[in-house]
């Protein structure tokens, strides 16, 4: 069931130009980064690769959900025996694929062979899924795109605050447990050749990102059940 829904999501994203838009964005990123002296490329590539899945998952999923609602696609989806978790997993995987393609292409062209691609893919997956879940959580109750964007920008500002701590601009130790801190930490390690898998910091931040994803998935699925399903028939077939 999930593979059919995933194919449908990818076709929907193609039809509305998401892949073409990110092709242009990827080419622009590569062009700008290659103009920089090599010592500046890695830190700026780190920021680009971090913000890419974050912005893609967070903001695009809101637009996608609102488009699907306006085109009454959710009505047809939610009268089928599709469970909420299958619906969410399809959204997470379809947006992760775009993020993976763009980020890996940027890293391969700009930084070369110093990257641990296995760790890069794993941290991109966790980062993309977390931010996509945040976007879905907000989009469920958003009445308009402007309403969603207003909430999303406020939440994104809060989630980005740990970056000040990571780059030692404003050091607050409690921010080290935030998902954005862990994501940047793991991405930097991947771009610099990879963390040893038994490294304590690597294990801690990987575990933190996993926990944040599980919490976000639970909260988002419950929010869908509470706010979306009552408007889509009796919702019995979609119960968790």
N, C-alpha and C positions, 0 to 999 in steps of 0.2 A: 504493500500500500504506500509506503513512504517514497519508494522510487518513482511511482506515478505522480505523486504530489510534488516531488522535487523537480521532475521534468516539467511539470506545469508551471512551477514557480520560475524556473530558468527561462522558459518560453515567454512568460509574462514580462520578465525583466528585459529580455531581448526586444520584445515588442515595444516597450516604453523607453528604449534607448539607454538603459543603465550600462550595458557593456560598451557601447560606443562612447559614452561620456567618460568612462574610466580609461578607455584606450587613449583618448586625448589627454586626460589628466596624467596618465603614466608617461606619455611622451614629453609633456611639459616638465614634469619632475626630473626625468632623466636629462633633458637638455640643460636645465638650470644647475643640477648637481655636477654635471660634467664640466661646467664652466668654472667651478671652484677649484682652488688648489687642493691636492689630494689630502693633506692633513685635516682639512675642514669637511671633507666629504663624509667620513664615517659618522661623526656626531650629528650632522644634519640629515644624513640618511636614516639614522636612528629615529629622529623626530618625525621624518616623513613616513617611515614604515609604521611607527606607533600611531600617528594620527590617521593614517589611511584606513585601517580596519575599524578604528574607533568612529570616525566620521561616517564611513560607509554603513556600518551596522546600525549606528545610533540614528542618524538622520534619514537614511534611505528607507529603512524599514517602516518608519512612520508614514512616509509618503506612499509606500507600497500598500500598507494596510488601509490607508484612507482611500487610495485609488480602488482597491478591491471592494471596499465598502460602497463607494459611489457607483461602481459598476455591478453591484449586487452579486459579486462572485462569492462573498462569504455566505450568502443565503444558500447557494447551491452546495458549497463545501460542507456547511454545518448540518445539512439534512442527510448527509451520507454517514456511514458508520466510521467516520474518521475521528480518532481520539485527539484530545487537545495536545498531548505530548507529541504525537506524530505531526500535527500541524506546525508546532513550534520547531521541532527538529528540522523540518523541511525548510523553514525560513532561515534557520541558523546555518544550515549546510549550503544553501543556495547563495547567500551573501558571503559566506566564508570562501567559496570558490572564486568569486570576483576578487576579494581581498588577497587571496593566495596568489592568484595569477599576477596581479599588479605589483604586489610587494616583492615576490621572488624575481620578477623581471627587473625591477628597479635595482635590487641588491646585486643581481648577477652582473648587470651592466656597469654599475657605479663602483662597487667595492671589490669585485673579483672573487677570487677563490679563498679568501680568508674566513668566509662565513661557514658556520656549522648549519647546514640546511635542515637537518633533522630537528635540531632545537628551534630553528627559525619557524618551521612549519607548526611545531607543537605550541609555541607561544602565540603565534598568529591565530591558531584555532581557539585557544583559550581567551585571547583578547577580543577577537571578533565576536565570539559567542556571548561574552559578557556584555559588551556594548549593544549588541543586537537585542539581547533580552531587556536591557534598560529601555531601548527604544520601543519595543513591543509593550512593555509595562506602561509607558506613558501613552502610547497611541491608542490603547484600548478605550480610554475614556475621552480622548481628544475629539472635539466636535468639528474642528476645522484644522487646516494645515498650520495657520498662524497660531492657534491655540497650542498645538503640539510643539511647534518650534520654540515658542516662549518657554514652555516647561523644559524642553530638551536643553536649551542654552543654559538655563539656571542650573540644571543637574550637571551638565558638562563642566561648568565652571567649578562646581564643588568637587567633581572627580579629578579635575586637573590640578587642584591645589597641591597634592603631594609631589608634583614635579618640581615645585620650588624647593622642597626638602631634598629631593633626589639630586638636584644640581647645586645644592648647598647655598641657595639664595636666602632661604628661610627655613632653618633646620628645626623641625618638630618631630621627635622620635615616634610619636603615636601614628604619624602618617605613613610609617613604613609598612603597616599592615593593610593599607589601601590597595585595591586591585591595580590602579594605575602605576603605583610605585613598583609593584612586583612585575608588571608587564614591561616597563622600561628597563628594569634591572636585568630581566631574562633576555630581552632583545639585545641589549648591549653585549651581554656575554655571547650570544649567538653570532653577532656580527664580528666579534673579536676572536672567533675560532671555537667557541663553545665552552660551556662550563663542564667540569668533571661531574659525572652523574651522581657521585657520592659526596659531592661538595655540599656542606651543610646549608649554605645560603641558597644554593640552587634548589635543594629539596624543600626548604622552608617556603620560598617564594612560589614554587610550582604548586605546593600544597595549598597555599593561600589563594592562588588563582582558581584552583579547583573548587575550594570551599565557596568562594564568592560566586562562581558559576552555579553551583548547586543551590545556593540561597536564592540567586536571581531567577533561576528556572522555577523553583517552587513558588516564589511570590508571583511571578508572571503567570504561571498556569492557574493559580488560584484567582488571580485578578480576571483572567479570561473567563473562568467558570462563573464568576460573580457578575461580571458586567456584560459579557458578550453573549453567552448562551441563553439567558432569559429572553433575548430579542430574536432568537433564531429557533423557533419552534419550541418543543418541550425540552430539548437538550439532553435527553436521557442517553442517546447513543454516544454522546461526547463526554460522558462523565469519566473522571479519572479512575 
